[in-house]
Amino acid sequence: MDKNDIIPDDLNRRIDALVARTTLTRSQIIEDALAHGRSLAWQEKWVAGVQEGIEAADRGEFATEEEIASVLNRYS
């Protein structure tokens, strides 16, 4: 049975876009959604956030030591 027979085209496109942006396979993305309740929208948002963080780091944008200390103090 073809994947397009089971999953609607719009979801297939979104899954394929996640595959292209990550090291995950289609099966891993679908399994994560089913086994852990992580919706496709959640996965897309998470991947986008990680990519934004990597791009910021590549630009040299890091938290200052004071910002890190502030967060650590708030939660310790």
Beta strands, then each sheet from edge to edge (+ up, - down):
end
